[in-house]
């Protein structure tokens, strides 16, 4: 028997192009925005970058693109939100049971991915050549920061100390990103 009840997007109350996303009915526009945000979260998580937030500061162009896309998707979702969802108090075991049931139903509905390196969000995992390219770009940025840091350390004034602090933070961020790239490179090695 077919379910004849009208389905409505839980976010924007639209009735067009409704499909399940995380166990809730969502319209195509809201699903796309959610998937864009999920892809950006996965990207920053994969490389150990700063979480998504208010700032668009980034180390490279691809990270910047993900951050901008996620911000625009978040703005779209917030503009289309029809009402604030009501929060109901749940019993301690209720949430776990719901999450387990949702995970089990998703697992039974999964189909194998067409490619080993693709996931559901559309983000592809980088190959060794791409990792090396990113590492070279970061090393070039690191060399430039080291030069600027040497110059800034000669300035003993307050602005010099601020520049040293800022450049040191940037250097540390690049070093963390390089470490994440090395970890991703090692993950690509056969066992």
NORVENPE-V467755 format. One record per residue. OMEGA is omega as a letter, one per 20 degrees, with the letter a starting at -180 (* if undefined). BURIAL is I if it has 16 or more other C-alpha atoms within 10 Angstrom, else O. Layout:
OMEGA&BURIAL + OMEGA&BURIAL
This chain:
a&O + r&O + a&O + r&O + r&O + r&O + a&I + r&I + a&I + a&I + a&I + r&I + r&I + r&I + a&O + r&O + a&O + r&I + a&I + r&O + a&O + r&O + r&O + r&O + r&I + r&I + a&I + a&I + a&I + r&I + a&I + r&O + r&I + a&I + r&I + r&I + r&I + r&I + r&I + r&I + r&I + a&I + a&I + r&I + a&O + a&O + r&I + a&I + r&I + a&O + r&O + a&I + a&O + a&O + r&O + a&O + a&O + a&O + a&I + a&O + a&O + r&O + r&I + r&O + r&O + a&I + r&I + r&I + r&I + r&I + r&I + r&O + r&I + r&I + r&O + r&O + a&I + r&O + a&O + a&O + a&I + r&O + r&O + a&O + r&O + r&O + r&O + r&O + a&O + r&O + a&O + a&O + a&O + a&O + r&O + a&O + r&O + a&O + a&O + r&O + r&O + r&O + a&O + a&O + r&O + a&O + a&O + a&O + a&O + r&O + a&O + a&O + a&O + a&O + a&O + a&O + r&O + r&O + a&O + a&O + r&O + r&O + r&O + r&O + a&I + r&I + a&O + a&O + r&O + r&O + r&I + r&O + r&O + r&I + r&I + r&O + r&O + r&I + r&O + r&O + a&I + r&I + r&O + r&O + r&I + r&O + a&O + r&O + r&I + r&O + a&O + a&I + r&O + r&O + a&O + a&O + a&O + r&O + r&O + r&I + r&O + r&O + r&I + r&I + a&O + a&O + r&I + r&O + r&O + r&I + r&I + r&O + r&I + r&I + r&O + r&O + r&I + r&I + r&O + r&I + r&I + r&I + r&O + r&I + r&I + r&O + r&O + a&O + r&O + a&O + *&O
